[in-house]
Amino acid sequence: MARGKIQMKRIENPVHRQVTFCKRRSGLLKKAKELSVLCDAEVGVIIFSPHGKLYELATRGTIRFSNEQIMIKVAGSLLEHIFQDAKKEIGILKQEIEVLRKGLGYVLGGGSGNMTLDELDVLEKHLELWIYHIRSTKMDIMFQEIQLLRNNEGILQAENQYLQEKIDEKNAEVLMTTNNINCVNYPTHIHHF
């Protein structure tokens, strides 16, 4: 069974990228040894991993580099890698900004203008995300207001209970006063003359 053609572009999955690096590094070093043996050639290979680790092969003797030279190569390799990642990220952000700019014009102007289907899909996803965040914020605010109203309800109920107790005390006092007045006005012993 034949393998399909592999696209020559950066592997995005870091685990797959590391596995591919290890396999291809071993294959490259093996091929370099074979070239040296088959063709009686002097071959030297230097490989810096994405993490800056040095791998080398010298078919006759050894490859000599000072630590400073190795560090310069590693730093240069890492800086180039960082630069390429930053450049890629900037490109992605520029595209996203352009889509959002066009989308804002679409939302405010009401027409599709010159937006592609992919750009409209991206805009739709952003709008869905924004709606989710807006609804989530609204729900948080509503829950806070409900909690505040519940707290106020508890305070008002306690105040109402306190006032009801005061009213009951006043009613009890009035009733006792009325009973005392009735007792004075209506003696229990009536004398007949």
Phi, psi and chi 1 to 4 in degrees:
 res  aa     phi    psi   chi1   chi2   chi3   chi4
   1 MET       -  128.7  177.7  176.1 -100.9      -
   2 ALA   -85.7  146.3      -      -      -      -
   3 ARG   -81.9  151.4  -67.2 -175.9 -175.4  179.7
   4 GLY   -77.3  161.2      -      -      -      -
   5 LYS   -69.4  133.9 -176.4  171.2  170.8   98.1
   6 ILE   -91.7  131.5  -63.5  173.9      -      -
   7 GLN   -72.0  135.1  -72.3 -176.2  -23.9      -
   8 MET   -87.7   83.4  -75.5  -64.0  130.9      -
   9 LYS  -148.1  163.7   66.9  175.6 -170.7  174.4
  10 ARG   -61.4  134.5 -176.7  174.4 -172.9  -96.7
  11 ILE   -79.5  122.5  -61.0  170.1      -      -
  12 GLU   -76.8  -36.2  -65.3  -58.9  -35.0      -
  13 ASN   -72.8  119.1 -175.8  -41.7      -      -
  14 PRO   -63.8  -32.2   11.2  -17.2      -      -
  15 VAL   -69.7  -46.8  173.4      -      -      -
  16 HIS   -63.2  -37.4  -66.6  159.2      -      -
  17 ARG   -63.0  -42.9 -173.0  169.5   52.7 -119.2
  18 GLN   -67.2  -42.0 -178.0   60.8   32.1      -
  19 VAL   -62.3  -44.8  168.5      -      -      -
  20 THR   -62.2  -41.0  -59.6      -      -      -
  21 PHE   -59.4  -48.0  173.5   78.4      -      -
  22 CYS   -62.5  -45.6  -70.4      -      -      -
  23 LYS   -65.6  -46.1  -73.2 -178.8  178.5  178.7
  24 ARG   -70.7  -33.9  -72.9 -172.3  174.2 -119.0
  25 ARG   -62.1  -45.4 -179.4 -163.9   68.4 -135.2
  26 SER   -62.3  -42.4  -60.8      -      -      -
  27 GLY   -64.0  -40.7      -      -      -      -
  28 LEU   -64.7  -44.4  178.1   63.1      -      -
  29 LEU   -65.2  -37.7  -64.7  175.8      -      -
  30 LYS   -64.1  -44.8 -179.7  179.4  175.0 -174.9
  31 LYS   -64.3  -37.1  -69.8  -73.2 -175.9 -171.3
  32 ALA   -64.4  -40.6      -      -      -      -
  33 LYS   -64.1  -43.8  -74.8  179.5 -168.7  174.1
  34 GLU   -60.9  -42.9  -69.5  171.9   -1.7      -
  35 LEU   -60.3  -41.8  179.1   64.3      -      -
  36 SER   -63.5  -45.5  170.9      -      -      -
  37 VAL   -70.5  -48.8  170.7      -      -      -
  38 LEU   -67.0  -37.4  -67.1  172.9      -      -
  39 CYS  -109.9    4.7  -59.1      -      -      -
  40 ASP    51.0   45.7 -165.8   29.1      -      -
  41 ALA  -105.3  151.0      -      -      -      -
  42 GLU   -88.1  123.3  -68.1 -176.7   30.4      -
  43 VAL  -124.6  135.1  178.2      -      -      -
  44 GLY  -131.6  129.1      -      -      -      -
  45 VAL  -128.7  132.4  178.2      -      -      -
  46 ILE  -124.0  128.8  -59.6  171.4      -      -
  47 ILE  -128.1  129.8  -57.3  171.1      -      -
  48 PHE  -107.0  125.0  -70.2   99.6      -      -
  49 SER   -71.7  165.8   76.1      -      -      -
  50 PRO   -58.6  -22.2  -23.3   30.9      -      -
  51 HIS   -95.4    5.0  -56.2  -67.6      -      -
  52 GLY    91.5    6.1      -      -      -      -
  53 LYS   -77.8  141.4 -172.1  171.3  179.4 -174.8
  54 LEU   -96.6  131.0  171.4   68.2      -      -
  55 TYR  -123.9  136.5  -61.1   92.1      -      -
  56 GLU  -143.5  156.4   62.6  178.6  -73.1      -
  57 LEU  -143.6  129.9  167.7   75.6      -      -
  58 ALA  -131.8  122.9      -      -      -      -
  59 THR   -76.8  -28.5   56.5      -      -      -
  60 ARG  -130.3  118.6  -69.3 -158.2 -178.2  120.2
  61 GLY    77.5 -154.7      -      -      -      -
  62 THR  -132.8  158.3   57.9      -      -      -
  63 ILE   -88.0  126.2  -60.7  173.7      -      -
  64 ARG  -108.3  122.8  -61.9  -83.3  179.8 -146.2
  65 PHE  -134.8  144.3  -75.8  107.2      -      -
  66 SER   -78.3  160.6   68.3      -      -      -
  67 ASN   -58.5  -36.5  -75.9  -21.0      -      -
  68 GLU   -64.1  -42.5  -67.7   81.4   16.9      -
  69 GLN   -63.7  -42.5  -71.8  172.9  -44.8      -
  70 ILE   -63.0  -45.1  -68.1  173.1      -      -
  71 MET   -63.5  -38.6  -68.6  -51.7  -69.1      -
  72 ILE   -63.8  -44.2  -71.2  169.5      -      -
  73 LYS   -62.7  -45.3  -66.9  -80.4 -172.6 -173.1
  74 VAL   -63.1  -47.8  169.3      -      -      -
  75 ALA   -61.6  -42.4      -      -      -      -
  76 GLY   -62.3  -42.4      -      -      -      -
  77 SER   -63.7  -45.4  174.5      -      -      -
  78 LEU   -65.1  -42.4  -70.6  174.6      -      -
  79 LEU   -63.4  -40.1  -74.3  174.8      -      -
  80 GLU   -63.0  -42.2 -179.4   63.7   26.2      -
  81 HIS   -62.7  -46.1 -179.3   69.9      -      -
  82 ILE   -62.7  -42.8  -70.1  168.9      -      -
  83 PHE   -61.5  -44.6  176.4   73.5      -      -
  84 GLN   -64.3  -41.1  -68.9  -61.0  -33.4      -
  85 ASP   -64.0  -42.5  -77.3   -9.8      -      -
  86 ALA   -65.1  -41.4      -      -      -      -
  87 LYS   -62.6  -42.6 -165.1  172.9  177.3 -178.5
  88 LYS   -63.5  -45.1 -174.8  176.8  178.3 -178.0
  89 GLU   -62.3  -41.4 -175.9   70.6   21.6      -
  90 ILE   -61.4  -42.5  -71.7  168.7      -      -
  91 GLY   -61.3  -44.4      -      -      -      -
  92 ILE   -62.7  -44.5  -69.6  169.2      -      -
  93 LEU   -65.3  -37.7  -69.7  173.6      -      -
  94 LYS   -62.6  -43.1  -79.9 -177.8  178.1  178.5
  95 GLN   -62.1  -43.9  -73.6  176.4  -20.5      -
  96 GLU   -64.4  -41.3 -169.3  169.5  -28.3      -
  97 ILE   -62.4  -42.0  -72.1  168.7      -      -
  98 GLU   -64.1  -41.9 -176.8   60.7   23.4      -
  99 VAL   -63.6  -43.1  167.7      -      -      -
 100 LEU   -66.6  -36.4  -67.6  174.6      -      -
 101 ARG   -63.8  -47.3 -173.4 -170.1   61.4   73.3
 102 LYS   -62.5  -41.1  -74.9 -179.7  180.0  179.2
 103 GLY   -63.5  -39.9      -      -      -      -
 104 LEU   -63.1  -42.3 -173.7   58.6      -      -
 105 GLY   -61.8  -38.6      -      -      -      -
 106 TYR   -65.0  -46.0  175.5   78.8      -      -
 107 VAL   -65.4  -44.4  169.0      -      -      -
 108 LEU   -76.8  -35.6  -64.0  177.1      -      -
 109 GLY   -89.9  -21.9      -      -      -      -
 110 GLY    82.0    3.9      -      -      -      -
 111 GLY  -121.7  156.0      -      -      -      -
 112 SER   -77.0  -18.4   64.3      -      -      -
 113 GLY    57.1 -127.2      -      -      -      -
 114 ASN  -115.9   37.6   56.1   -2.4      -      -
 115 MET   -82.4  138.5  -70.5 -173.6   74.7      -
 116 THR   -83.1  170.1   65.3      -      -      -
 117 LEU   -62.4  -40.6 -175.7   58.1      -      -
 118 ASP   -62.8  -41.9  -71.6  -21.9      -      -
 119 GLU   -64.5  -39.2  -70.0  172.5  -24.9      -
 120 LEU   -65.7  -36.6  -72.3  170.7      -      -
 121 ASP   -63.4  -44.0  -76.9  -19.7      -      -
 122 VAL   -62.2  -43.8  169.2      -      -      -
 123 LEU   -61.4  -42.5  177.6   62.2      -      -
 124 GLU   -60.8  -43.5 -178.9 -178.6   21.5      -
 125 LYS   -62.9  -41.2  -72.3  176.1 -175.4  166.4
 126 HIS   -64.0  -43.3  -79.8   -5.6      -      -
 127 LEU   -62.6  -41.5  -71.2  172.5      -      -
 128 GLU   -61.9  -41.6  -72.4  172.2   -5.7      -
 129 LEU   -64.6  -43.6 -177.6   65.1      -      -
 130 TRP   -62.9  -42.6  -65.6  -23.0      -      -
 131 ILE   -61.6  -41.6  -72.4  171.0      -      -
 132 TYR   -59.8  -46.1  169.7   78.7      -      -
 133 HIS   -65.2  -40.0  -74.0  -55.9      -      -
 134 ILE   -63.7  -46.2  -70.8  168.1      -      -
 135 ARG   -63.8  -40.6  -74.7 -175.8  178.4  150.4
 136 SER   -62.4  -43.5  177.2      -      -      -
 137 THR   -64.9  -41.9  -57.1      -      -      -
 138 LYS   -59.8  -44.2  -86.3  178.1   53.0  179.1
 139 MET   -63.3  -41.1  -68.7  -58.4  -71.2      -
 140 ASP   -60.6  -45.5  -71.5  -15.6      -      -
 141 ILE   -63.9  -43.0  -69.5  169.6      -      -
 142 MET   -63.5  -41.5  -73.4  172.5   37.6      -
 143 PHE   -63.4  -39.7  -77.7  132.5      -      -
 144 GLN   -63.2  -42.7  -70.8  172.1    0.2      -
 145 GLU   -65.9  -39.7  -72.4  180.0   -0.1      -
 146 ILE   -61.5  -44.2  -71.8  170.3      -      -
 147 GLN   -62.5  -41.4 -171.9   60.5   42.3      -
 148 LEU   -62.5  -43.5 -176.7   62.5      -      -
 149 LEU   -64.1  -38.6  -70.0  172.0      -      -
 150 ARG   -64.3  -41.4  -75.2 -176.1  179.2  156.5
 151 ASN   -62.1  -45.0  -68.9  -15.4      -      -
 152 ASN   -63.5  -37.9  -72.2  -17.9      -      -
 153 GLU   -61.8  -43.7  178.3 -173.7   23.0      -
 154 GLY   -61.7  -42.2      -      -      -      -
 155 ILE   -63.5  -45.4  -68.8  168.6      -      -
 156 LEU   -65.6  -37.4  -69.2  173.2      -      -
 157 GLN   -64.7  -43.0  -76.3  177.4  -16.3      -
 158 ALA   -63.3  -41.6      -      -      -      -
 159 GLU   -65.2  -41.6 -159.6  173.1  -53.8      -
 160 ASN   -63.1  -42.7 -170.3   24.1      -      -
 161 GLN   -63.6  -41.5 -176.1  178.0   -4.1      -
 162 TYR   -61.8  -46.1  172.0   76.5      -      -
 163 LEU   -65.6  -37.8  -68.0  173.2      -      -
 164 GLN   -63.5  -39.3 -171.7   62.3   47.4      -
 165 GLU   -64.5  -39.8  -71.7  171.8    1.1      -
 166 LYS   -62.7  -43.3  -73.4  -70.6 -171.4 -174.2
 167 ILE   -63.3  -42.3  -70.6  171.2      -      -
 168 ASP   -62.9  -39.4  -69.3  -15.3      -      -
 169 GLU   -63.7  -43.8  -73.6  175.8   12.2      -
 170 LYS   -63.9  -42.5  -72.0  -68.7 -177.3 -172.5
 171 ASN   -62.0  -39.6  -74.0  -19.7      -      -
 172 ALA   -65.9  -40.3      -      -      -      -
 173 GLU   -64.0  -44.3  -73.8  177.2   16.7      -
 174 VAL   -63.1  -41.7  168.0      -      -      -
 175 LEU   -63.8  -41.4 -174.6   59.8      -      -
 176 MET   -67.0  -41.1  -73.1  179.2   65.8      -
 177 THR   -63.8  -42.0  -54.1      -      -      -
 178 THR   -64.3  -41.0  -55.0      -      -      -
 179 ASN   -65.1  -40.0  -76.4  -18.7      -      -
 180 ASN   -65.4  -40.2  -74.3  -18.0      -      -
 181 ILE   -65.4  -42.1  -68.4  173.5      -      -
 182 ASN   -63.6  -37.1  -73.5  -20.2      -      -
 183 CYS   -66.7  -37.2  -71.7      -      -      -
 184 VAL   -71.6  -41.7  170.4      -      -      -
 185 ASN   -74.9  -29.7  -70.4  -20.8      -      -
 186 TYR  -119.3   89.2  -59.6  104.8      -      -
 187 PRO   -65.2  150.8    7.5   -9.8      -      -
 188 THR   -77.8  -26.5   55.0      -      -      -
 189 HIS  -103.5  122.0  -55.3  -57.5      -      -
 190 ILE  -107.0  126.9  -61.3  177.9      -      -
 191 HIS   -97.2  131.8  -63.9  -75.4      -      -
 192 HIS  -103.0  135.3  -63.7  -77.1      -      -
 193 PHE  -105.1      -  -64.6  104.6      -      -
